[in-house]
């Protein structure tokens, strides 16, 4: 499972014995100042069939545990996440077949977020350290997509 946080992300593998997703490795897609610390495990719902993830307040960060998460070292930027209103996303999943015509929103090449603002003075030198950022790129701009290993047509 891959969890994305700003310009970084973490890969988790499912440990059948522990019935949890366990941290495997992380990547930083851009920005040498980003160094998030990802939680070691992802817990499942009480029913034990879905991972529990936490959207950051006012942000596009997605975390595997509630709390205050530092994701940039200088200046110190944090995401806050916690138990809010649950989104049962697994009740409405659209599986897309790449060999068929994709919906129009999958063809969006822009950024999914607000215009960047409240930037650190060093941003004028190209560091782009802002409280609000343009958000992640659209799905077609990602370097690779994720394939279902046991998918059927």
C-alpha positions in Angstrom: 0.0 0.0 0.0 1.3 3.5 -0.8 0.4 6.5 1.3 1.2 10.0 -0.1 2.1 13.0 2.1 2.9 16.2 0.2 6.0 15.4 -2.0 6.8 12.2 -0.2 5.3 8.9 0.4 5.6 5.6 2.2 5.2 2.0 1.1 3.6 -0.5 3.5 3.3 -4.3 3.2 0.6 -6.4 4.8 1.8 -8.7 7.6 -0.7 -11.5 7.7 0.5 -12.8 11.1 0.1 -9.4 12.8 -3.0 -8.4 10.7 -1.4 -4.9 10.1 0.3 -3.0 7.3 4.0 -2.6 8.3 6.2 0.2 7.1 8.6 -0.9 4.3 10.3 2.2 2.9 9.7 5.8 2.0 10.5 8.1 -0.9 10.8 11.8 -1.4 9.6 12.8 -4.8 11.1 16.4 -4.6 12.5 18.7 -2.0 15.5 17.8 0.0 14.1 19.5 3.1 11.2 17.0 3.3 11.9 14.2 5.7 8.6 13.0 7.1 8.6 10.2 9.8 6.0 7.7 8.9 4.4 5.5 11.5 5.6 1.9 11.7 2.2 0.3 11.3 -1.2 0.9 9.8 -4.1 -0.4 11.9 -7.2 -2.0 10.4 -10.8 -1.1 11.1 -12.5 -3.0 13.9 -13.9 -5.4 11.4 -10.3 -6.0 10.3 -10.8 -5.6 6.6 -9.7 -2.0 5.8 -6.7 0.2 6.7 -7.4 3.3 8.8 -5.9 6.4 7.4 -6.1 10.1 8.5 -6.4 13.1 6.3 -4.5 16.1 7.6 -6.6 19.2 8.7 -6.5 21.8 5.9 -4.0 19.9 3.9 -3.7 17.1 1.3 -1.4 15.0 3.5 -2.6 11.5 4.3 -1.2 9.8 7.4 -1.4 6.3 8.9 -1.8 7.5 12.5 -3.5 10.4 14.2 -1.3 13.2 15.7 1.1 16.0 14.8 3.4 15.0 11.9 6.5 17.0 10.9 7.1 16.7 7.2 9.6 19.5 6.5 12.7 20.1 8.7 13.4 23.8 7.9 11.1 25.6 8.5 9.3 23.1 10.7 6.0 22.3 8.9 3.5 20.0 10.5 0.3 18.3 9.6 -2.4 17.6 12.2 -4.6 14.6 11.8 -7.1 12.9 14.1 -10.4 11.0 14.4 -13.0 13.0 12.6 -15.9 12.0 10.5 -15.1 8.6 8.9 -15.2 8.4 5.2 -16.1 4.8 4.2 -14.4 5.1 0.8 -14.4 1.3 0.3 -18.2 1.5 -0.2 -17.7 3.4 -3.5 -14.7 2.2 -5.4 -14.4 2.7 -9.1 -11.8 0.3 -10.7 -10.5 1.8 -13.9 -9.4 -0.4 -16.8 -6.5 1.4 -18.6 -7.5 -0.2 -21.9 -10.9 1.5 -21.9 -11.8 5.2 -22.2 -11.0 7.0 -18.9 -13.3 9.5 -17.2 -12.6 13.2 -17.9 -11.2 13.8 -14.4 -8.4 11.3 -15.1 -7.2 13.5 -17.9 -6.5 16.5 -15.7 -2.9 17.6 -15.9 -3.0 20.4 -13.4 -2.5 20.6 -9.7 -5.2 19.4 -7.2 -5.2 22.2 -4.7 -5.1 25.9 -3.8 -2.7 28.4 -5.3 0.4 28.5 -3.1 0.5 31.3 -0.5 2.0 32.3 2.8 5.4 31.4 1.6 8.7 31.6 3.5 11.0 34.4 2.2 13.5 31.8 0.9 10.7 30.8 -1.6 11.8 33.7 -3.8 15.1 31.7 -4.3 13.2 28.6 -5.6 12.7 26.6 -2.4 8.9 26.9 -2.5 8.4 26.6 1.3 4.8 27.6 1.7 2.0 27.1 4.2 -0.4 26.5 1.3 0.8 24.8 -1.8 -0.6 24.0 -5.2 -1.3 20.4 -4.2 -0.3 17.2 -5.9 -0.3 16.8 -9.6 -3.1 15.0 -11.4 -2.9 11.3 -11.8 -1.7 11.4 -15.5 1.4 13.3 -14.3 2.5 10.5 -12.0 5.6 8.5 -13.1 3.8 5.2 -12.9 0.4 3.8 -11.9 -0.3 1.0 -9.6 -1.5 -2.3 -11.0 -3.8 -4.7 -9.3 -1.9 -8.0 -8.9 -5.0 -10.2 -9.0 -7.2 -8.1 -11.2 -9.7 -9.6 -13.6 -11.3 -7.8 -16.5 
